[in-house]
Every structure is written in C-alpha cells, then in structure tokens.
Amino acid sequence: MMKSVFTFLFFVFVLFTACTKEYPGIEELDTKLVADYITKNNLNVQEYNQSGIYYQIVKQGVGPDIDYTKQIPLIYTVKSLDGTFSSADTFTNRYADFFGYFRPDSLREIIKNKLLKQGGAVRIIIPSRFAFGKSGSGGIPGNSSLDYTISVLTADKLPEYEDYLINKYIETNSLTGFSKTASGLYYKIAETGTGVETINNLSLLTLEYTGKLFNGTVFDKTNTGATATLSLGNLIEGWKEGLPMIKKGGSIRLIIPSHLAYGLQGSGTIPPFSCLDFDIKVKDVQ
C-alpha cells in the first residue's frame, strides 16, 4: 500500500513538472522589447555601462555643469515602447526642483554623467525595471519601458528662452498689437477705461479674468457673469506691472514670462516655469 502511494505521488510530481511552463523574467522581456524598438526605429543609441539602458546625446550642453544640488529646469517628452502611453506636451512636462530629486534615478545618472552640462538634450531608452517598475507612475502603466527626450535648460538663460516661446506663441496664434516692457511682459490694451482712480499696489480690484497656459489649458477664471475682488499688492508681478496701465472699465491682455508669474516652481495646477496668458477686465477700483 505504502509503495503504491509513493508511486502515485512520484507520478503526480513528474506530471506537474512536465506541465510547468517556464515564463521569461522581466529582465528578459525588457531586453527583447528594447532591442526590437531600437531596431524597428533605426535608433543611433549606445548602451550605458552594460545596463540595458541606451542613450543618445541630441544636443551637447555648453552651460554650467549639471549638479545634483542645483535647481535645474527640465522639459521632456516620454512614451512607452509598446505604444500604450505617450506624453509629449512640453508645456506640462516640466521639472525645476533640485536635480538630485529628479526621478527615475537612472535618468538622473545618465544626464549627469553623459550630458554633463546644462543647455543640452539627451534621448534615453529605459527598461521598465529601471523606470517605474510594476507600479507605474503618474499615468505611466506598470512594467513600461520608456523613451524619454529631455532638454536641460540653463537657469540664467530662462528669460531669453521664454521670450522666444512668447514670440512663437504670438506668431502661432496670429496675435497682433502687443507691446513689450523692459521686464519682459507683453501686453495689449483693448480698452483703457474711463475711471479716474489710479490703479496701484494698494488698490482693491473687482475683476473678470481668464488665465491659460500656452497649450490652451484654462487654469483659472471667474465664472460667467461673476467677478473676483482682489488686492493688487498680493498678486503676481506681471499683474502689478500690467494693470496700472488701465483704469476702471478697462480691459487688457497680459502674456507673462514665469519670472513675473510663479517662477521656477510653478503653483498648484501651473507647471514649473510657465508663461501665462491672461485676459483681464477691471470692473471696479477701490
């Protein structure tokens, strides 16, 4: 009886072993997907330290050294190699915190060790195990190998870069009649207004307004038929400079570079170093 039981268990073990299928591990899957993607797209990339990560210097930087302890503005695009995810909007894909906090770590390492200096751009093909793993991040699905293109801007040249963006935005949207102040603010007065009160930083203003990003996203506005009452002294520098150009009843459009708005860090739904487009009507001045 005991011999029969052992014989049966041995038969089950052999059958189970024979039916067990070997599945490829994540490293094997990543390697094949990355290799196929590089071949299919005929990419001119090189492997980083035999890691399975590939990169290409798109533009060599000529600015200051890339330093983990500095706040460095970055813009990027990213897509998954399998085509299930893509985020190419460089007006929202931005980073400007300390470079040492930029993720994933593997991107940060290649940018510092291969791009070396600010002012350049690099393309990086990163396997999922070095990206966001099985959990994914911010809309990126789990187990996604990714294709990044990252431009590392030079912080002290940001006003020059944003002035270029503003002029491109004006041209693309066929805008006319704008003037530029010495600070970099662009403005167009639609109505001067007929009020007698001079607007200054102590003014309490009742306003109708709409604010949007350069990709068309409206990030703030007064409701239809409603107004907001705000103290000018508490508002961004672009408003402090622009609104005194008009009076009660006046309307103005302001295109504001980030150094006159929310700076490198941005604020809430406003991404880092964002230029902003405002339409503002002054309903009352106190």
Secondary structure by P-SEA (a helix, b strand, c coil): caaaaaaaaaaaaaaaaaabbbbbcaaaaaaaaaaaaaaaacccccccccccbbbbbcbbbcccccccccbbbbbbbbbbcccccccccccccccccccccccaaaaaaaaaaccccccbbbbbbccccccccccccccccccccbbbbbbbbcccaaaaaaaaaaaaaaaaaccccccccccbbbbbbccccccccccccccccccccccccccccccccccccbbbbbccccccaaaaaccccccccbbbbbbcccccccccccccccccbbbbbbbbbbcccc
